[in-house]
Structures are given as structure tokens and as C-alpha cells.
Amino acid sequence: MYIKVENNQVTGGPTTVPNTLTLADGSVITNAGSLSEAELIEQGYYPLVDISLVVELAYHTFVSRDYVIEADRVTMQNNHVMLGLDEYKARKIAAAYQAANNQLDSLVQGYSQLEVATWPMIQADVLAYTATAVVGSYMQAAIDTSGYTAQGLADLLLPRFAEQAAIMATRKTAVEAIMLAADHAAVKAVTSL
């Protein structure tokens, strides 16, 4: 890996040597990779050496990149700071909620907003029906518009309700584990499962 230096300043990010290189005298080299390291440095392409500390990127935030131009190379150091534990937990909790929401959203594809808005009431009616065999008003409306029998609707919806409950239980378990984690590594461990 190389980096371009002009007027003793780094002018770009890490790169490879271009295939075609125009020299200061105007001549063109079509196989710049055949140049010696000293010739590449003369053209401003310095070997790049990354001396960054190895950090756990899951809970470190990039802050800055420092370059030091030396006679025969450029050293690069990426600087990171560790996120506070509370901030890291908050990010992981937000990610757990987003993952659950994405799963729940996949369950409503193809349904109108009105249908989705009435699901909690239909769900309550279906659950009551399974216990009492009494059809509530929301369940009856769903039966009337779908053509299902009461039992058919219950058979159709109960697995979906169970899937929703499982998604929410998984989210709850993940959030509780994150909240109980004592340090960054423990948070990463419980969110990597």
C-alpha cells in the first residue's frame, strides 16, 4: 500500500501505484510498478505503514488519522476512543429494537394499515375465542371480510401471534442481557449470539 505525498503533505488516502505515471519531466511510464521504491518516492508515492493500535472496533469510535512523513515511508495511525459503557449499551439496545421491528415489519407486508391497526383487537378476540368460543366484534369483522370460519381464522392467526410473541421475547431477553452486562466485552458477547 502506498500514499501520495506532495509538498510534504499527504494528499489522499491509501492507494496503489497507478499503472500509468507522468513524471515531472513530462514523460509517461506505463508500468509504474516496475519503478524502484526510491523512484516511486521521487514521484510522491511513499510506502504506507499502518502503526495503529489494534482495538475492538465494536466499542471504539474513530477519531482521527495521523500521518508522519519520513524519508523512506509514511506511517499512519488511526486514533480511536472507547465508547462509554452506557452509550455502547444504548447503541446495542437500539440495534436490538431495530432488528425486532424489522422482523415484525416483515409480518405485516401485504396488509393494509387499517388491518394492521386492528390486529391487537383481533388478537385479543382470537385469544378470547380459544378460551371461551365466543367471537368478539373485531374477530367477527375479520371473519366477515375474509371468508374464514371462526376456527379457521384462529388456526390461521395463532401461529402468527406466537411468532410475534417470540420476536418480542427475544428482544426482551437481549435487552435485559445488555443491561446486565458489566463491561464492553460482555455486551459484545451477549449481542453476538
C-alpha positions as a Markdown table, in Angstrom:
| # | Residue | x | y | z |
|---|---|---|---|---|
| 1 | Met | 0.0 | 0.0 | 0.0 |
| 2 | Tyr | 1.2 | 3.5 | -0.8 |
| 3 | Ile | 0.2 | 7.0 | -0.2 |
| 4 | Lys | 0.6 | 10.1 | -2.3 |
| 5 | Val | 2.7 | 13.0 | -0.9 |
| 6 | Glu | 3.0 | 16.4 | -2.5 |
| 7 | Asn | 4.9 | 19.4 | -1.0 |
| 8 | Asn | 5.5 | 17.4 | 2.2 |
| 9 | Gln | 1.7 | 16.8 | 2.6 |
| 10 | Val | -0.3 | 13.7 | 2.3 |
| 11 | Thr | -2.8 | 14.4 | -0.5 |
| 12 | Gly | -5.0 | 11.3 | -0.4 |
| 13 | Gly | -5.8 | 8.1 | 1.2 |
| 14 | Pro | -4.1 | 4.8 | 1.0 |
| 15 | Thr | -3.7 | 3.7 | -2.7 |
| 16 | Thr | -1.8 | 1.5 | -5.0 |
| 17 | Val | 0.7 | 2.9 | -7.5 |
| 18 | Pro | -1.1 | 3.8 | -10.7 |
| 19 | Asn | -0.3 | 1.7 | -13.9 |
| 20 | Thr | 0.5 | 4.9 | -15.8 |
| 21 | Leu | 2.5 | 7.6 | -14.2 |
| 22 | Thr | 3.5 | 11.0 | -15.6 |
| 23 | Leu | 6.9 | 12.1 | -14.4 |
| 24 | Ala | 8.0 | 15.6 | -13.6 |
| 25 | Asp | 9.8 | 15.9 | -17.0 |
| 26 | Gly | 6.5 | 15.1 | -18.8 |
| 27 | Ser | 7.5 | 11.6 | -19.8 |
| 28 | Val | 5.0 | 8.8 | -19.2 |
| 29 | Ile | 5.7 | 5.4 | -17.6 |
| 30 | Thr | 3.1 | 2.8 | -18.4 |
| 31 | Asn | 4.4 | 0.2 | -15.9 |
| 32 | Ala | 4.9 | 2.3 | -12.8 |
| 33 | Gly | 5.0 | -0.8 | -10.7 |
| 34 | Ser | 8.4 | -1.6 | -12.1 |
| 35 | Leu | 10.0 | 1.5 | -10.5 |
| 36 | Ser | 12.2 | 1.1 | -7.5 |
| 37 | Glu | 11.0 | 2.3 | -4.1 |
| 38 | Ala | 13.3 | 5.3 | -4.3 |
| 39 | Glu | 11.9 | 6.2 | -7.8 |
| 40 | Leu | 8.4 | 5.9 | -6.5 |
| 41 | Ile | 9.2 | 8.2 | -3.6 |
| 42 | Glu | 10.7 | 10.7 | -6.1 |
| 43 | Gln | 7.2 | 10.7 | -7.8 |
| 44 | Gly | 5.5 | 11.2 | -4.4 |
| 45 | Tyr | 4.4 | 7.6 | -3.8 |
| 46 | Tyr | 5.6 | 6.6 | -0.4 |
| 47 | Pro | 5.2 | 3.1 | 1.1 |
| 48 | Leu | 2.5 | 3.3 | 3.8 |
| 49 | Val | 3.0 | 1.6 | 7.2 |
| 50 | Asp | 0.0 | 1.4 | 9.5 |
| 51 | Ile | 1.1 | 1.6 | 13.1 |
| 52 | Ser | -2.4 | 1.9 | 14.5 |
| 53 | Leu | -3.2 | 0.1 | 17.7 |
| 54 | Val | -5.4 | -2.9 | 17.4 |
| 55 | Val | -8.7 | -2.0 | 19.0 |
| 56 | Glu | -12.1 | -3.7 | 19.3 |
| 57 | Leu | -14.0 | -1.7 | 16.7 |
| 58 | Ala | -17.3 | -2.8 | 18.1 |
| 59 | Tyr | -16.9 | -0.4 | 21.0 |
| 60 | His | -14.4 | 2.1 | 19.8 |
| 61 | Thr | -15.1 | 5.2 | 17.7 |
| 62 | Phe | -12.7 | 6.5 | 15.1 |
| 63 | Val | -11.5 | 10.0 | 16.0 |
| 64 | Ser | -8.6 | 10.9 | 13.6 |
| 65 | Arg | -5.9 | 9.7 | 11.4 |
| 66 | Asp | -2.3 | 10.9 | 11.8 |
| 67 | Tyr | 0.4 | 10.6 | 9.1 |
| 68 | Val | 4.1 | 11.1 | 9.7 |
| 69 | Ile | 6.2 | 11.5 | 6.5 |
| 70 | Glu | 9.6 | 10.0 | 6.9 |
| 71 | Ala | 12.4 | 9.8 | 4.3 |
| 72 | Asp | 11.5 | 6.3 | 3.1 |
| 73 | Arg | 7.9 | 5.8 | 4.2 |
| 74 | Val | 4.8 | 7.3 | 5.7 |
| 75 | Thr | 3.4 | 6.0 | 8.9 |
| 76 | Met | -0.3 | 6.1 | 9.6 |
| 77 | Gln | -2.0 | 5.9 | 12.9 |
| 78 | Asn | -5.8 | 5.7 | 13.3 |
| 79 | Asn | -6.9 | 7.0 | 16.6 |
| 80 | His | -10.0 | 5.7 | 18.4 |
| 81 | Val | -11.7 | 6.3 | 21.7 |
| 82 | Met | -13.6 | 3.8 | 23.7 |
| 83 | Leu | -17.3 | 4.5 | 23.9 |
| 84 | Gly | -18.7 | 4.9 | 27.4 |
| 85 | Leu | -20.4 | 1.7 | 28.6 |
| 86 | Asp | -23.8 | 3.4 | 28.8 |
| 87 | Glu | -23.5 | 4.7 | 25.2 |
| 88 | Tyr | -22.4 | 1.3 | 23.9 |
| 89 | Lys | -25.3 | -0.3 | 25.7 |
| 90 | Ala | -27.7 | 2.3 | 24.3 |
| 91 | Arg | -26.5 | 1.6 | 20.8 |
| 92 | Lys | -26.8 | -2.2 | 21.2 |
| 93 | Ile | -30.3 | -1.8 | 22.7 |
| 94 | Ala | -31.4 | 0.4 | 19.8 |
| 95 | Ala | -30.0 | -2.2 | 17.4 |
| 96 | Ala | -32.0 | -5.0 | 19.2 |
| 97 | Tyr | -35.2 | -2.9 | 18.9 |
| 98 | Gln | -34.5 | -2.2 | 15.2 |
| 99 | Ala | -33.8 | -5.9 | 14.5 |
| 100 | Ala | -37.1 | -6.9 | 16.2 |
| 101 | Asn | -39.0 | -4.1 | 14.4 |
| 102 | Asn | -37.6 | -5.4 | 11.1 |
| 103 | Gln | -38.8 | -8.9 | 11.9 |
| 104 | Leu | -42.2 | -7.6 | 12.9 |
| 105 | Asp | -42.5 | -5.4 | 9.8 |
| 106 | Ser | -41.9 | -8.5 | 7.7 |
| 107 | Leu | -45.1 | -10.0 | 9.2 |
| 108 | Val | -47.3 | -7.1 | 8.0 |
| 109 | Gln | -46.2 | -7.0 | 4.4 |
| 110 | Gly | -49.3 | -7.1 | 2.2 |
| 111 | Tyr | -51.7 | -5.9 | 4.7 |
| 112 | Ser | -53.4 | -2.5 | 4.8 |
| 113 | Gln | -52.7 | 0.0 | 7.5 |
| 114 | Leu | -56.3 | -0.4 | 8.8 |
| 115 | Glu | -55.8 | -4.2 | 9.1 |
| 116 | Val | -52.5 | -3.8 | 10.9 |
| 117 | Ala | -54.1 | -1.1 | 13.2 |
| 118 | Thr | -56.8 | -3.6 | 14.2 |
| 119 | Trp | -54.6 | -6.6 | 14.8 |
| 120 | Pro | -54.2 | -6.0 | 18.6 |
| 121 | Met | -58.0 | -6.1 | 18.9 |
| 122 | Ile | -58.4 | -9.1 | 16.6 |
| 123 | Gln | -55.6 | -10.8 | 18.5 |
| 124 | Ala | -57.4 | -10.2 | 21.8 |
| 125 | Asp | -60.7 | -11.5 | 20.3 |
| 126 | Val | -59.0 | -14.6 | 18.9 |
| 127 | Leu | -57.2 | -15.4 | 22.1 |
| 128 | Ala | -60.6 | -15.0 | 24.0 |
| 129 | Tyr | -62.2 | -17.2 | 21.4 |
| 130 | Thr | -59.7 | -20.0 | 22.0 |
| 131 | Ala | -60.6 | -19.8 | 25.7 |
| 132 | Thr | -64.4 | -19.3 | 25.6 |
| 133 | Ala | -65.5 | -20.0 | 22.0 |
| 134 | Val | -67.1 | -16.5 | 22.0 |
| 135 | Val | -66.5 | -14.5 | 18.9 |
| 136 | Gly | -65.7 | -10.8 | 19.6 |
| 137 | Ser | -66.7 | -7.9 | 17.3 |
| 138 | Tyr | -63.2 | -7.4 | 15.8 |
| 139 | Met | -62.9 | -11.2 | 15.1 |
| 140 | Gln | -66.3 | -11.2 | 13.6 |
| 141 | Ala | -65.4 | -8.3 | 11.3 |
| 142 | Ala | -62.3 | -10.2 | 10.2 |
| 143 | Ile | -64.4 | -13.3 | 9.6 |
| 144 | Asp | -66.9 | -11.3 | 7.6 |
| 145 | Thr | -64.2 | -9.8 | 5.3 |
| 146 | Ser | -62.1 | -12.9 | 4.9 |
| 147 | Gly | -64.5 | -15.8 | 4.4 |
| 148 | Tyr | -62.8 | -17.8 | 7.2 |
| 149 | Thr | -64.8 | -19.6 | 9.9 |
| 150 | Ala | -64.0 | -18.6 | 13.5 |
| 151 | Gln | -61.9 | -21.7 | 14.0 |
| 152 | Gly | -60.2 | -21.2 | 10.6 |
| 153 | Leu | -59.3 | -17.7 | 11.5 |
| 154 | Ala | -58.0 | -18.7 | 14.8 |
| 155 | Asp | -55.9 | -21.5 | 13.2 |
| 156 | Leu | -54.5 | -19.0 | 10.7 |
| 157 | Leu | -53.7 | -16.3 | 13.2 |
| 158 | Leu | -52.5 | -18.1 | 16.3 |
| 159 | Pro | -49.1 | -19.2 | 14.8 |
| 160 | Arg | -48.6 | -15.5 | 13.7 |
| 161 | Phe | -49.3 | -14.3 | 17.2 |
| 162 | Ala | -46.9 | -16.9 | 18.6 |
| 163 | Glu | -44.2 | -15.6 | 16.1 |
| 164 | Gln | -44.8 | -12.0 | 17.2 |
| 165 | Ala | -44.6 | -13.0 | 20.8 |
| 166 | Ala | -41.3 | -14.9 | 20.2 |
| 167 | Ile | -39.8 | -11.9 | 18.4 |
| 168 | Met | -40.7 | -9.7 | 21.3 |
| 169 | Ala | -39.5 | -12.2 | 23.9 |
| 170 | Thr | -36.2 | -12.5 | 22.1 |
| 171 | Arg | -35.8 | -8.7 | 22.1 |
| 172 | Lys | -36.7 | -8.5 | 25.8 |
| 173 | Thr | -34.1 | -11.2 | 26.6 |
| 174 | Ala | -31.4 | -9.4 | 24.5 |
| 175 | Val | -32.2 | -6.0 | 26.1 |
| 176 | Glu | -32.1 | -7.5 | 29.6 |
| 177 | Ala | -28.7 | -9.2 | 28.9 |
| 178 | Ile | -27.3 | -6.0 | 27.6 |
| 179 | Met | -28.4 | -4.1 | 30.6 |
| 180 | Leu | -26.9 | -6.7 | 33.0 |
| 181 | Ala | -23.5 | -6.8 | 31.1 |
| 182 | Ala | -20.7 | -5.5 | 33.3 |
| 183 | Asp | -18.4 | -4.3 | 30.6 |
| 184 | His | -17.9 | -3.7 | 26.9 |
| 185 | Ala | -16.7 | -7.3 | 26.2 |
| 186 | Ala | -19.8 | -8.7 | 28.0 |
| 187 | Val | -22.1 | -6.5 | 25.9 |
| 188 | Lys | -20.4 | -7.7 | 22.7 |
| 189 | Ala | -20.6 | -11.3 | 23.9 |
| 190 | Val | -24.4 | -11.2 | 24.5 |
| 191 | Thr | -25.1 | -9.3 | 21.3 |
| 192 | Ser | -23.0 | -11.6 | 19.1 |
| 193 | Leu | -25.2 | -14.7 | 19.8 |
